[in-house]
Amino acid sequence: MWLSKRVTDIKPSGVRKIFDLARTVKNPIDLSLGEPDFDIPDAIKEEGIAWIRKGFNKYTPSGGIPELREKLLHYLREKGIICEDVILTPGVTGGLLLALLVTMNPGDEIVIPDPYFVLYEYQVLLLGGKPVFFDTYPDFTLKEEALRGSITERTRVILINSPNNPTGNVYSGQELEMVARVAREKHLLVFSDDIYHAFNYEEEEYRRYFGQLYEGCLTLGGFSKDWAMTGWRLGYVAGPKEIIDSMVTMQQYVFSSVNSVAQKAALFALDYKTDTLIDAYRKRRDLIYEGLKDKYNVVKPKGAYYIFPEVPGGDGDAFAEEALKRNLFIIPGSVFSSRKSHVRISFAAGESAITKGMEILRSMA
Ligand SMILES: Cc1ncc(COP(=O)(O)O)c(C=O)c1O
């Protein structure tokens, strides 16, 4: 009786059930993780610590500290991303919430490729919008017909995520151009969640940013993945000035400002390369893909640190429960999709865990 309708109307995320079950298993092999398994590089930690000691511990301006906003704008424009301004946010999570708050009216539709990152559905619903999903199975590429078929008079935004959680797929330049063409024709905004952009194992054709193509784009990115700063809660959104200005105003009322020290550390992190860490992830991608491909119907991930195979029998919920009984923790695909035929396996884990997990998976096929 104490809860708002906003909360009670929303079905609980499927992820809770599997996490509750996982708690009953002692030390499972954990291939469920959504964050890098390396720690923040020492030099970045030291930078943060130094700024704490110097007393940089107060509120900062709502849009973020000017020197970081400036550096980020330069960093993004160097990559060819079209953006007039940028705001620092509490992760992409906070950035997406602010972006939706200032662009989406209740009842508006947000078009999202399925499978998708769970947060998108819930944030849209919480704010009174309607998530509309379009299918990308079986290869997880974006098909023009499916995209066009999901657009109505009420559509406001197309929300894409590449490299993708949960599939590990990366959209090609052609797919991105197709989205830009459709968005331009229909006068839609595009939100591009690029948080895994550094985790890319492919050639040029798959290394483009959507933000290079369309001025009506908000590029969302952050410090959680490339520099493993997940707990420091820092992300950004770049795009048209009118939208960023409104997000800065909105941030005053929603989050006030973002973590002071993380912003100083981020200034330093932008010049800190994590390429060798990414190389290690490519090796893990190869290891798990080679181990699964003869037993499962599986698309080779081009980025991020997830692989999304179809399970025999087509019931990913039952499969994930069975895997837990065999001491392996993975996430059912139904958490990320209207289908339940797949499971998400994370390779943000050590080689030994991946190898052991793979043996269990091979024995289940
Ligand atoms: C696709 C995607 N977007 C956003 C986030 C959240 O990022 P942040 O830590 O910046 O809020 C995640 C985290 O797993 C993610 O997978």
The ligand as an SDF file (V2000), in Angstrom:
LIG
                    3D

 16 16  0  0  0  0  0  0  0  0999 V2000
   24.6420   -1.6870  -22.7710 C   0  0  0  0  0  0  0  0  0  0  0  0
   24.8870   -1.0590  -21.4490 C   0  0  0  0  0  0  0  0  0  0  0  0
   24.6110    0.2340  -21.2810 N   0  0  0  0  0  0  0  0  0  0  0  0
   24.8090    0.8400  -20.0940 C   0  0  0  0  0  0  0  0  0  0  0  0
   25.2870    0.1420  -18.9990 C   0  0  0  0  0  0  0  0  0  0  0  0
   25.4330    0.8520  -17.6790 C   0  0  0  0  0  0  0  0  0  0  0  0
   26.5600    1.6300  -17.6780 O   0  0  0  0  0  0  0  0  0  0  0  0
   26.9530    2.6410  -16.5310 P   0  0  0  0  0  0  0  0  0  0  0  0
   27.7950    1.9120  -15.5340 O   0  0  0  0  0  0  0  0  0  0  0  0
   27.7200    3.7060  -17.2510 O   0  0  0  0  0  0  0  0  0  0  0  0
   25.6970    3.1660  -15.9300 O   0  0  0  0  0  0  0  0  0  0  0  0
   25.5990   -1.2150  -19.1200 C   0  0  0  0  0  0  0  0  0  0  0  0
   26.1190   -1.9690  -17.9740 C   0  0  0  0  0  0  0  0  0  0  0  0
   26.2460   -3.1520  -17.9680 O   0  0  0  0  0  0  0  0  0  0  0  0
   25.3900   -1.8260  -20.3790 C   0  0  0  0  0  0  0  0  0  0  0  0
   25.6440   -3.1320  -20.5560 O   0  0  0  0  0  0  0  0  0  0  0  0
  1  2  1  0
  2  3  1  0
  2 15  2  0
  3  4  2  0
  4  5  1  0
  5  6  1  0
  5 12  2  0
  6  7  1  0
  7  8  1  0
  8  9  2  0
  8 10  1  0
  8 11  1  0
 12 13  1  0
 12 15  1  0
 13 14  2  0
 15 16  1  0
M  END
$$$$
